[in-house]
Amino acid sequence: METLELSPFFVVFIVLLGAVGSRGGGRRSQLGTDVVGLGGQTPDYSQLYPHLCPGKQSWTMTQQPLRGVTSLRFNQDQSCFCCAMETGVRVYNVEPLMEKGHLVLIWDDAREGKDSKDKLVLEFTFTKPVLAVRMRHDKIVIVLRNRIYVYSFPDNPRKLFEFDTRDNPKGLCDLCPSLEKQLLVFPGHKCGSLQLVDLASTKPGTSSAPFTINAHQSDVACVSLNQPGTVVASASQKGTLIRLFDTQSKEKLVELRRGTDPATLYCINFSHDSSFLCASSDKGTVHIFALKDTRLNRRSALARVGKVGPMIGQYVDSQWSLASFTVPAESACICAFGRNTSKNVNSVIAICVDGTFHKYVFTPDGNCNREAFDVYLDICDDDDF
């Protein structure tokens, strides 16, 4: 993986977003707490150094970037997404699609003072590469390859927790944005396991028995929490199955089959009410699964045959996506759920590194059609800022 040269220290900068613009050079306003951080709606600022920051609902370039895009990520309420480029960082509103912010310098230009040092909001320095950053309204989590740090945030940050982890080269980690549950999840020490930590009940400076879920037989490749923090979804490096677990009881709730061929999953995301789940992979397909009413998911035709052998039985018993759509296979993408247009019509948004924006609507019976297409990189020119 390409790394950013910051020897001998690796730095995480946090800034506030300033001017914004809309398509066609329209009205501008100031970004407020809708993006900067109330109620767990904080965007992930790991995009400020994308070469070091792969993560949950993000995708980071390891080859030649398409149109200069090196990383993509949704914020925690899926209302915005962040696009890291070789020239800076852009922040977009999802619905309606418009550019909300554009960062080239990592400063808060709204702060008074002519000295650039007066505009820096926060700075965290480490001696090893920073692989991911997660945020909620009161905490910031910084992920290194073998260690995770948790700090209070944003006023007078101080280190609250420090966790040793299994080798975690992708910086996998997720943090629940809910006010009621402060759950942190990351790969456990055992291969294929997940470790969950309740930051509210764990006292700073103390150690407690790890809360571990044995999710897969091979290493975890993707992990995601639903917004209340009650369910965790994960996939292994094989990428054929997505398993969901209750975060309280550790019981497996359901097993979802993406496909039969191995794949690299880029993204797993829950709908706002946890009724559906979407996932994208390097196969160029975005799959949509039902969680609230799993009878909507497709089953293998062999399920009607009756009793089969144990190996085939695992395949037959799996639940397949109720709907799916494709994007260019050579263009990695992240996906999330959009606003519901009606009670029986839902939507999924796919953001691709080739600069394209796709919106598909689907119904409970599995019909899925494209409703919108755009090129988000063409929405606002650099000259507008």
Kinemage of the C-alpha trace (Angstrom):
@kinemage 1
@onewidth
@group {chain A} dominant
@subgroup {mainchain}
@vectorlist {calphas} color= white
{ca met a 1} P 0.000 0.000 0.000
{ca glu a 2} L 1.243 3.463 -0.835
{ca thr a 3} L 2.171 5.467 2.243
{ca leu a 4} L 2.497 9.147 2.930
{ca glu a 5} L 5.981 10.168 3.975
{ca leu a 6} L 5.745 11.891 7.342
{ca ser a 7} L 8.842 10.390 8.956
{ca pro a 8} L 9.554 10.126 11.784
{ca phe a 9} L 6.036 11.055 12.955
{ca phe a 10} L 2.580 10.390 11.585
{ca val a 11} L 0.104 13.163 12.220
{ca val a 12} L -3.680 13.336 12.316
{ca phe a 13} L -5.052 16.846 11.776
{ca ile a 14} L -8.649 17.766 12.584
{ca val a 15} L -10.206 20.841 10.996
{ca leu a 16} L -13.572 22.519 10.705
{ca leu a 17} L -15.111 22.883 7.269
{ca gly a 18} L -15.621 26.369 5.907
{ca ala a 19} L -17.109 27.561 2.623
{ca val a 20} L -19.439 25.376 0.613
{ca gly a 21} L -20.919 25.494 -2.862
{ca ser a 22} L -23.709 23.929 -4.897
{ca arg a 23} L -24.043 22.811 -8.468
{ca gly a 24} L -23.782 25.590 -10.995
{ca gly a 25} L -22.122 28.033 -8.610
{ca gly a 26} L -25.262 28.445 -6.521
{ca arg a 27} L -25.835 29.706 -2.994
{ca arg a 28} L -23.075 29.286 -0.436
{ca ser a 29} L -23.408 28.907 3.312
{ca gln a 30} L -21.407 27.881 6.346
{ca leu a 31} L -21.217 24.249 7.342
{ca gly a 32} L -22.652 23.839 10.820
{ca thr a 33} L -23.144 21.017 13.255
{ca asp a 34} L -24.961 18.920 10.645
{ca val a 35} L -21.537 17.910 9.359
{ca val a 36} L -19.104 18.905 12.080
{ca gly a 37} L -20.582 16.920 14.857
{ca leu a 38} L -23.725 16.622 16.929
{ca gly a 39} L -25.409 13.335 17.751
{ca gly a 40} L -22.802 11.162 16.085
{ca gln a 41} L -23.168 12.787 12.655
{ca thr a 42} L -19.487 13.633 12.443
{ca pro a 43} L -17.741 12.831 9.171
{ca asp a 44} L -14.620 10.698 9.272
{ca tyr a 45} L -11.569 12.901 8.940
{ca ser a 46} L -9.320 9.959 8.156
{ca gln a 47} L -9.750 11.200 4.599
{ca leu a 48} L -7.338 14.036 5.323
{ca tyr a 49} L -4.541 11.509 4.821
{ca pro a 50} L -6.230 8.889 2.627
{ca his a 51} L -3.093 6.904 1.794
{ca leu a 52} L -2.904 5.941 5.452
{ca cys a 53} L -6.578 5.600 6.163
{ca pro a 54} L -8.570 2.662 4.852
{ca gly a 55} L -11.623 1.926 6.932
{ca lys a 56} L -15.170 0.692 7.327
{ca gln a 57} L -17.369 2.338 4.752
{ca ser a 58} L -14.353 3.641 2.921
{ca trp a 59} L -12.250 2.596 -0.025
{ca thr a 60} L -8.579 3.499 -0.395
{ca met a 61} L -6.579 3.384 -3.599
{ca thr a 62} L -3.687 0.913 -3.798
{ca gln a 63} L -3.164 1.347 -7.543
{ca gln a 64} L -3.247 4.281 -9.944
{ca pro a 65} L -6.118 6.520 -8.755
{ca leu a 66} L -9.041 7.134 -11.115
{ca arg a 67} L -9.511 10.852 -11.816
{ca gly a 68} L -7.299 11.552 -8.806
{ca val a 69} L -9.669 9.935 -6.283
{ca thr a 70} L -7.704 8.100 -3.589
{ca ser a 71} L -10.411 7.389 -0.983
{ca leu a 72} L -14.172 7.616 -0.371
{ca arg a 73} L -16.239 7.485 2.815
{ca phe a 74} L -19.755 8.230 4.077
{ca asn a 75} L -20.296 10.082 7.334
{ca gln a 76} L -22.087 8.199 10.100
{ca asp a 77} L -25.656 9.205 9.250
{ca gln a 78} L -25.001 8.642 5.523
{ca ser a 79} L -26.128 12.152 4.609
{ca cys a 80} L -22.716 13.183 3.240
{ca phe a 81} L -19.677 11.565 1.709
{ca cys a 82} L -16.058 12.585 1.612
{ca cys a 83} L -13.843 12.275 -1.456
{ca ala a 84} L -10.086 12.439 -0.903
{ca met a 85} L -8.092 13.426 -3.959
{ca glu a 86} L -4.462 14.050 -4.710
{ca thr a 87} L -5.164 17.798 -4.598
{ca gly a 88} L -7.323 17.928 -1.453
{ca val a 89} L -10.579 16.757 0.068
{ca arg a 90} L -14.160 17.366 -1.107
{ca val a 91} L -17.291 16.879 0.983
{ca tyr a 92} L -20.619 16.259 -0.767
{ca asn a 93} L -24.219 16.245 0.349
{ca val a 94} L -25.949 13.045 -0.835
{ca glu a 95} L -29.554 14.186 -1.379
{ca pro a 96} L -29.637 16.524 -3.142
{ca leu a 97} L -26.196 15.870 -4.585
{ca met a 98} L -24.061 18.976 -4.122
{ca glu a 99} L -20.582 19.833 -2.985
{ca lys a 100} L -20.617 21.072 0.607
{ca gly a 101} L -16.956 21.658 1.296
{ca his a 102} L -13.553 21.627 -0.317
{ca leu a 103} L -10.360 21.217 1.692
{ca val a 104} L -6.879 21.748 0.312
{ca leu a 105} L -5.208 23.222 3.366
{ca ile a 106} L -5.802 21.532 6.673
{ca trp a 107} L -6.865 24.559 8.670
{ca asp a 108} L -9.986 26.204 10.054
{ca asp a 109} L -10.098 29.446 8.077
{ca ala a 110} L -12.927 30.756 10.258
{ca arg a 111} L -10.583 31.164 13.215
{ca glu a 112} L -9.209 34.597 13.923
{ca gly a 113} L -5.523 35.302 13.665
{ca lys a 114} L -3.171 35.698 10.748
{ca asp a 115} L -0.745 33.024 11.892
{ca ser a 116} L -1.542 29.654 10.313
{ca lys a 117} L -0.918 27.970 13.666
{ca asp a 118} L -3.941 29.804 15.072
{ca lys a 119} L -6.211 27.999 12.589
{ca leu a 120} L -5.222 24.444 13.515
{ca val a 121} L -7.976 22.774 15.533
{ca leu a 122} L -6.424 19.516 16.759
{ca glu a 123} L -3.268 17.579 16.084
{ca phe a 124} L -2.369 14.030 17.144
{ca thr a 125} L 1.163 12.758 16.466
{ca phe a 126} L 2.256 9.114 16.383
{ca thr a 127} L 5.517 7.350 15.584
{ca lys a 128} L 3.772 4.727 13.418
{ca pro a 129} L 1.407 5.053 10.438
{ca val a 130} L -2.188 6.017 11.180
{ca leu a 131} L -4.477 3.624 9.284
{ca ala a 132} L -7.942 4.900 10.210
{ca val a 133} L -9.797 7.488 12.267
{ca arg a 134} L -13.312 7.162 13.690
{ca met a 135} L -15.302 9.896 15.427
{ca arg a 136} L -18.460 10.413 17.453
{ca his a 137} L -19.682 13.563 19.182
{ca asp a 138} L -17.556 12.980 22.304
{ca lys a 139} L -14.684 10.681 21.262
{ca ile a 140} L -12.102 10.168 18.550
{ca val a 141} L -10.552 6.767 17.795
{ca ile a 142} L -7.194 6.451 16.034
{ca val a 143} L -6.203 3.096 14.583
{ca leu a 144} L -2.621 1.919 14.090
{ca arg a 145} L -1.607 -1.454 12.726
{ca asn a 146} L -1.418 -3.166 16.128
{ca arg a 147} L -2.979 -0.637 18.494
{ca ile a 148} L -6.064 1.519 18.903
{ca tyr a 149} L -6.197 4.789 20.872
{ca val a 150} L -9.368 6.442 22.170
{ca tyr a 151} L -9.359 10.145 23.100
{ca ser a 152} L -11.952 12.480 24.513
{ca phe a 153} L -13.178 14.962 21.915
{ca pro a 154} L -13.314 17.812 21.006
{ca asp a 155} L -12.474 19.980 24.041
{ca asn a 156} L -9.083 19.346 25.672
{ca pro a 157} L -8.551 15.866 24.222
{ca arg a 158} L -6.989 13.322 26.554
{ca lys a 159} L -6.220 9.660 26.080
{ca leu a 160} L -8.942 7.481 27.593
{ca phe a 161} L -8.108 3.990 26.336
{ca glu a 162} L -5.406 2.055 24.539
{ca phe a 163} L -6.060 -1.405 23.062
{ca asp a 164} L -3.562 -3.866 21.591
{ca thr a 165} L -4.950 -5.635 18.517
{ca arg a 166} L -4.218 -8.426 16.102
{ca asp a 167} L -2.221 -7.327 13.056
{ca asn a 168} L -4.707 -4.981 11.393
{ca pro a 169} L -3.164 -3.700 8.129
{ca lys a 170} L -6.488 -2.344 6.821
{ca gly a 171} L -7.214 -0.375 9.993
{ca leu a 172} L -10.582 -2.112 10.469
{ca cys a 173} L -12.668 -0.544 13.202
{ca asp a 174} L -16.136 0.863 13.774
{ca leu a 175} L -17.571 3.163 16.400
{ca cys a 176} L -21.257 3.412 17.285
{ca pro a 177} L -22.573 6.989 16.899
{ca ser a 178} L -25.545 6.470 19.240
{ca leu a 179} L -25.867 8.632 22.332
{ca glu a 180} L -27.126 5.593 24.242
{ca lys a 181} L -24.349 3.136 23.330
{ca gln a 182} L -20.622 3.796 23.073
{ca leu a 183} L -19.588 0.561 21.377
{ca leu a 184} L -16.253 0.050 19.645
{ca val a 185} L -15.552 -3.006 17.475
{ca phe a 186} L -12.307 -4.177 15.866
{ca pro a 187} L -10.617 -7.491 14.888
{ca gly a 188} L -9.900 -9.688 17.903
{ca his a 189} L -6.600 -11.422 18.667
{ca lys a 190} L -7.910 -14.748 17.364
{ca cys a 191} L -8.113 -15.123 13.587
{ca gly a 192} L -11.616 -14.300 12.350
{ca ser a 193} L -12.829 -12.905 15.657
{ca leu a 194} L -14.326 -9.537 16.569
{ca gln a 195} L -13.619 -7.702 19.807
{ca leu a 196} L -16.266 -5.374 21.233
{ca val a 197} L -15.638 -2.775 23.912
{ca asp a 198} L -18.296 -0.719 25.676
{ca leu a 199} L -16.477 2.567 26.210
{ca ala a 200} L -19.164 3.748 28.625
{ca ser a 201} L -18.700 0.889 31.094
{ca thr a 202} L -14.943 0.465 30.701
{ca lys a 203} L -12.967 2.660 33.062
{ca pro a 204} L -9.979 4.523 31.601
{ca gly a 205} L -6.664 2.972 32.569
{ca thr a 206} L -8.175 -0.402 33.492
{ca ser a 207} L -8.357 -3.701 31.638
{ca ser a 208} L -11.343 -6.003 31.416
{ca ala a 209} L -12.049 -9.418 29.906
{ca pro a 210} L -12.420 -9.041 26.127
{ca phe a 211} L -15.940 -9.381 24.722
{ca thr a 212} L -15.183 -11.563 21.697
{ca ile a 213} L -17.298 -12.962 18.867
{ca asn a 214} L -15.863 -15.818 16.797
{ca ala a 215} L -17.257 -14.650 13.469
{ca his a 216} L -15.160 -16.332 10.755
{ca gln a 217} L -12.486 -18.955 10.123
{ca ser a 218} L -10.262 -16.558 8.155
{ca asp a 219} L -9.260 -12.962 8.851
{ca val a 220} L -11.951 -10.318 9.033
{ca ala a 221} L -11.981 -8.059 5.955
{ca cys a 222} L -14.953 -5.753 6.609
{ca val a 223} L -16.955 -4.799 9.716
{ca ser a 224} L -19.903 -2.510 10.409
{ca leu a 225} L -22.197 -1.593 13.317
{ca asn a 226} L -25.802 -0.513 12.897
{ca gln a 227} L -26.601 2.948 14.223
{ca pro a 228} L -28.002 1.831 17.629
{ca gly a 229} L -25.007 -0.463 18.121
{ca thr a 230} L -27.182 -3.545 18.658
{ca val a 231} L -25.981 -5.536 15.622
{ca val a 232} L -22.537 -6.019 14.080
{ca ala a 233} L -22.003 -7.299 10.532
{ca ser a 234} L -18.737 -8.702 9.229
{ca ala a 235} L -17.204 -10.503 6.275
{ca ser a 236} L -13.972 -12.454 5.966
{ca gln a 237} L -11.246 -12.234 3.344
{ca lys a 238} L -13.098 -14.877 1.330
{ca gly a 239} L -15.978 -12.413 0.904
{ca thr a 240} L -18.734 -14.943 0.165
{ca leu a 241} L -20.695 -14.604 3.425
{ca ile a 242} L -21.787 -11.720 5.636
{ca arg a 243} L -22.633 -12.700 9.209
{ca leu a 244} L -24.658 -10.626 11.655
{ca phe a 245} L -24.377 -10.931 15.437
{ca asp a 246} L -26.228 -9.510 18.420
{ca thr a 247} L -23.701 -7.299 20.220
{ca gln a 248} L -25.204 -8.084 23.629
{ca ser a 249} L -25.693 -11.870 23.499
{ca lys a 250} L -22.998 -12.601 20.839
{ca glu a 251} L -25.472 -14.912 19.095
{ca lys a 252} L -25.430 -15.168 15.314
{ca leu a 253} L -28.623 -13.625 13.974
{ca val a 254} L -28.411 -14.407 10.277
{ca glu a 255} L -25.976 -15.438 7.569
{ca leu a 256} L -26.195 -13.676 4.223
{ca arg a 257} L -24.598 -14.978 1.044
{ca arg a 258} L -23.057 -12.439 -1.311
{ca gly a 259} L -22.040 -15.120 -3.809
{ca thr a 260} L -20.050 -18.306 -4.308
{ca asp a 261} L -16.843 -16.859 -5.798
{ca pro a 262} L -14.312 -15.177 -3.488
{ca ala a 263} L -14.467 -11.378 -3.534
{ca thr a 264} L -13.042 -8.362 -1.766
{ca leu a 265} L -15.751 -6.445 0.068
{ca tyr a 266} L -15.356 -2.680 -0.009
{ca cys a 267} L -18.305 -1.731 2.154
{ca ile a 268} L -21.099 -3.004 4.421
{ca asn a 269} L -23.813 -0.597 5.545
{ca phe a 270} L -27.110 -0.785 7.445
{ca ser a 271} L -30.214 1.221 6.627
{ca his a 272} L -31.165 3.855 9.199
{ca asp a 273} L -33.765 1.598 10.847
{ca ser a 274} L -31.678 -1.592 10.371
{ca ser a 275} L -34.356 -3.099 8.112
{ca phe a 276} L -31.901 -3.626 5.251
{ca leu a 277} L -28.191 -4.090 4.624
{ca cys a 278} L -26.150 -3.318 1.504
{ca ala a 279} L -22.672 -4.456 0.491
{ca ser a 280} L -20.313 -3.708 -2.396
{ca ser a 281} L -17.358 -5.702 -3.692
{ca asp a 282} L -14.777 -5.909 -6.450
{ca lys a 283} L -17.269 -7.934 -8.508
{ca gly a 284} L -18.961 -4.652 -9.442
{ca thr a 285} L -22.243 -5.642 -7.775
{ca val a 286} L -24.055 -3.955 -4.882
{ca his a 287} L -26.217 -6.465 -2.989
{ca ile a 288} L -29.247 -5.523 -0.856
{ca phe a 289} L -30.491 -7.837 1.899
{ca ala a 290} L -33.603 -7.705 4.080
{ca leu a 291} L -32.986 -7.909 7.828
{ca lys a 292} L -36.317 -7.057 9.432
{ca asp a 293} L -38.248 -9.524 7.264
{ca thr a 294} L -35.692 -12.085 6.081
{ca arg a 295} L -38.400 -13.954 4.149
{ca leu a 296} L -37.883 -11.316 1.446
{ca asn a 297} L -34.379 -12.636 0.749
{ca arg a 298} L -33.949 -15.194 -2.012
{ca arg a 299} L -33.135 -18.842 -1.280
{ca ser a 300} L -31.344 -21.428 -3.377
{ca ala a 301} L -33.546 -23.506 -5.665
{ca leu a 302} L -32.049 -26.566 -3.955
{ca ala a 303} L -33.879 -25.573 -0.774
{ca arg a 304} L -37.036 -27.109 -2.281
{ca val a 305} L -35.337 -30.462 -2.828
{ca gly a 306} L -35.389 -31.407 0.827
{ca lys a 307} L -32.674 -33.043 2.902
{ca val a 308} L -29.149 -32.712 1.467
{ca gly a 309} L -25.609 -33.362 2.693
{ca pro a 310} L -23.955 -31.145 5.329
{ca met a 311} L -21.656 -29.375 2.878
{ca ile a 312} L -24.406 -28.604 0.386
{ca gly a 313} L -26.781 -27.857 3.260
{ca gln a 314} L -24.730 -24.844 4.335
{ca tyr a 315} L -25.036 -23.469 0.807
{ca val a 316} L -28.758 -24.238 0.526
{ca asp a 317} L -29.632 -22.673 3.879
{ca ser a 318} L -27.959 -19.349 3.048
{ca gln a 319} L -30.019 -16.268 2.303
{ca trp a 320} L -29.264 -14.453 -0.944
{ca ser a 321} L -29.845 -10.775 -1.667
{ca leu a 322} L -33.398 -9.684 -2.438
{ca ala a 323} L -32.083 -7.163 -4.977
{ca ser a 324} L -28.820 -6.104 -6.595
{ca phe a 325} L -27.410 -3.744 -9.197
{ca thr a 326} L -24.095 -3.343 -10.966
{ca val a 327} L -21.521 -0.597 -11.327
{ca pro a 328} L -18.337 -0.776 -13.437
{ca ala a 329} L -16.362 -3.709 -11.969
{ca glu a 330} L -13.054 -1.920 -12.408
{ca ser a 331} L -14.286 1.015 -10.337
{ca ala a 332} L -14.430 0.419 -6.589
{ca cys a 333} L -17.433 1.910 -4.793
{ca ile a 334} L -19.000 2.477 -1.395
{ca cys a 335} L -22.743 2.164 -0.779
{ca ala a 336} L -25.335 3.436 1.690
{ca phe a 337} L -29.088 3.863 1.965
{ca gly a 338} L -30.809 7.019 0.796
{ca arg a 339} L -34.031 8.625 1.901
{ca asn a 340} L -37.197 6.572 1.570
{ca thr a 341} L -39.431 7.920 -1.184
{ca ser a 342} L -42.431 5.937 0.077
{ca lys a 343} L -43.325 3.166 2.502
{ca asn a 344} L -42.629 0.413 -0.010
{ca val a 345} L -39.798 2.015 -1.963
{ca asn a 346} L -36.262 2.346 -0.620
{ca ser a 347} L -33.073 3.578 -2.220
{ca val a 348} L -29.368 2.781 -2.212
{ca ile a 349} L -26.599 5.195 -3.169
{ca ala a 350} L -23.338 3.987 -4.732
{ca ile a 351} L -20.346 6.335 -4.974
{ca cys a 352} L -17.558 5.161 -7.306
{ca val a 353} L -13.929 6.206 -7.551
{ca asp a 354} L -14.386 6.953 -11.240
{ca gly a 355} L -16.366 10.016 -10.125
{ca thr a 356} L -19.851 8.613 -10.718
{ca phe a 357} L -22.907 8.778 -8.454
{ca his a 358} L -25.606 6.093 -8.751
{ca lys a 359} L -29.005 5.997 -7.034
{ca tyr a 360} L -31.155 2.876 -7.282
{ca val a 361} L -34.619 2.343 -5.848
{ca phe a 362} L -35.855 -1.100 -4.828
{ca thr a 363} L -39.091 -2.625 -3.593
{ca pro a 364} L -39.677 -5.528 -1.176
{ca asp a 365} L -40.423 -7.861 -4.089
{ca gly a 366} L -36.881 -7.362 -5.423
{ca asn a 367} L -37.453 -4.897 -8.268
{ca cys a 368} L -34.471 -2.578 -8.547
{ca asn a 369} L -34.103 0.316 -10.993
{ca arg a 370} L -31.746 3.242 -11.415
{ca glu a 371} L -33.342 6.547 -10.512
{ca ala a 372} L -30.399 8.930 -10.766
{ca phe a 373} L -26.923 9.135 -12.251
{ca asp a 374} L -24.401 11.953 -12.037
{ca val a 375} L -20.681 12.692 -12.104
{ca tyr a 376} L -19.962 14.243 -8.724
{ca leu a 377} L -16.451 15.363 -9.660
{ca asp a 378} L -17.951 17.637 -12.329
{ca ile a 379} L -20.420 19.331 -9.985
{ca cys a 380} L -18.145 22.083 -8.773
{ca asp a 381} L -14.921 23.340 -10.294
{ca asp a 382} L -11.894 24.301 -8.257
{ca asp a 383} L -12.354 27.894 -9.410
{ca asp a 384} L -15.542 28.107 -7.308
{ca phe a 385} L -13.495 28.075 -4.105
